[in-house]
Amino acid sequence: MSKVKIYTTNEQIQAMDAKHILDEAGINYFEINKMDRAYAGVLGGSIELHVAEEDAEKATQLLSKLK
């Protein structure tokens, strides 16, 4: 199963909102957190959400309101 990156943010609250929307829609996702946890995002970094290729279109539509 191929994964597709569908969302990137540098705000943890936005990532939480996106994950909640995907959970409510029953879409499984994989999170990659590139933020430095010691400084809670002060030094930069990002959070990426990836979904299965077959869920990418639906997930992108659901999350389009957040961008």
Secondary structure, DSSP 8 states (H G I E B T S, - for coil): --EEEEEEES-HHHHHHHHHHHHHHT--EEEEE-S-GGGTTTT---EEEEEEGGGHHHHHHHHGGG-
